[in-house]
Amino acid sequence: MQHLIMSPAITTSTQPLFLAVTSAARPPRKTATVKTVKKQSQTSLGFGGDKKETKWHCVEGCGACCKLQKGPSFPSPEEYFDDPSDVELYKSLIGPDGWCIHYEKSTRKCSIYPDRPYFCRAEPEVFKSLFGVKEKNFHKEACSFCRDTIKAIYGSNSEELHNFNCSIRKSSS
């Protein structure tokens, strides 16, 4: 019977030498320098199409925001305004049917439009002061606000909602 004695020197020398040779022959890897270019934010929709930011604008002939008594699903004037004089002014504009006294239903227009109160203006500063909406989120929030109001006043399948959505899509493309 034969006994083999393996010394540590023998075991290490039996490992393949080509590993050491190939790694020594290969030049060290260079780390690629990547220049980061900050792109303007875009959202891509399927097939590489770019999505434009939705831009809010008022659609004539709607008037949903002129329905001042919208019901229990909407905040009361006391919840919107910190200043009691704003609450008082808002309430003074509510007609017996819940619509603003300056809203002309036959023409669907405001009779005091150029001089309307600040809270009747859908503008970034107003949305910031009343709702805490940052200017960069104004268009998105204003569109959402209008859609919710139109649905509550005229219904989800209303011509007013259809007109609003079409108008917003056209202006954003």
N, C-alpha and C positions, 0 to 999 in steps of 0.2 A: 504494500500500500504506500502510495506516495503522498506526502504532505506539501502543500504549497504555502509558502509564507509570503504574504504581500506586505511590503513596506509602503509607507506613505509616499516615498519617492517614486516607487513603481506605479502606484495608482494614478498619481498626477501626470506622470509621463505618458500614460496610456491614453489620455484624452486626445482627440484629434487636434493636430497642429494647425490645420487649415483655418480654423476659426480665428485664431490669433493673427494669422497672416492676412486674411481677408479684411478683418476689421482694421488692421494697421495700414493696409493699402488704400482703404477707402478714405477720401478726404472728409474732414469733419463737415457736418451739415451746417449750412448757413441759414440763419433765421431770416425769413423774408421780412422786409420792411413794408408794412402795409400802411398806406396813407388813407386815413379815414376822411371821406368826403361826406359832409352832412347834406343830405338831400332835404328839399322842402317836403313837408309832410304831404303825402298823397295816399289815398286809399285806392287800391286796385280792385276792380271787380272782374270776375271771370274773363278770360281771353285778353288780359292786359289792358282792359278799359280803365280809364281814370274816372274816379268819382269826384265830382265837383262838390264843394261845400254848398249846402242848401242855404239860400239867402231868403230871409223873410221879407215880405212886403204885404201891404194891405191890399185886399181885393175889393174893388168897388162893388156895391150892391149886396154886400153880405150883412153887416150890421150886428152880427152875433155878440160882439163885445158891448153893444149898446143896450143889451138886455141886462139891466143892472140887478134885478132880483132873479138870480139864476136858480135858486133853490138850495136845499140843504147840502148838496154835494160840493158846493163852492163855499169858500171862506166868506165870513161876514165882513163888512167894512171895518169893524173893530179889530178883526184879525189882520187885515191888510195894513191899516194905518196906525202910526204912533201918535200923530197929531190929531187931537179932537176936532180941530177945525176942518181937517180933511174928511173925517167921518161925517161931520155935519153937512159939508158941501156935497159929498157923495149921496147921502140920503135925500138931500133937497132936490137932486136931479131925477129921483125915481118917480115916474108917473104912476097913476092908479093901476095900469096894466103891467107894471114892472119894467117897462122900457124907459129909457132916458127921455126926458121931456123935450130934448133938442133933436131927437132922432125922428126924421120925417119918414114914416113908413111908406108913403106913396112913392117917394123917390129913392128910399133907402140910403139917405145921406144925412149927415149931421149939419144942422143949421148954423152951428157956431164953430165949425171945424178949425179955422185958423186960430180961434181964441179958446179952444177947448181946454179944460183943466189938465195939468201935467199928468195926472193918473190916467187920462184917456189917450196918452201918447205911448205907442209901442216904440221905445227908443232905448238904447243900451243904458243910459243914465237912470231912466225910470225903472227898468228891470233890476238894476243894481240896488237902487234905493228901496224899492218895494219888496223884492223877492230875494235879494242877495246874489243875483246872477252876475257872474263875471262877464266882462265885455266879449271875451273870446267865445263864450257860450250863448251869446244873445240870440243869434239867428236860430240855432237849434231849439232853444227854450221858447222863443216867440212862436215858432212853427208848431211846436207841441201844444202850447197854450191855446193857439187859435184852433187847432184840430179838436182839442177837448171841448172848447167852448162851442164850436160849430156843431159838434155831435150832440152836446147837451141841449142846444136850442133848436136845431133843425133836424137832427137825427143822423145816424151813421150812413144812411144811403141817400142823403140829401144832395140836391143840385149844388147847394152852397159849398159843401165839403168837396164834391167833385171839382168844382170851379177853382177852389183854393188849391187843391193838390195839383191840378193841371197847370195853374199859373206858377206855382213854386217850381215845378219840374222844368217848365219852359225857361224860367229865368236862371235856373242853375245849370242849364246845359250849354 
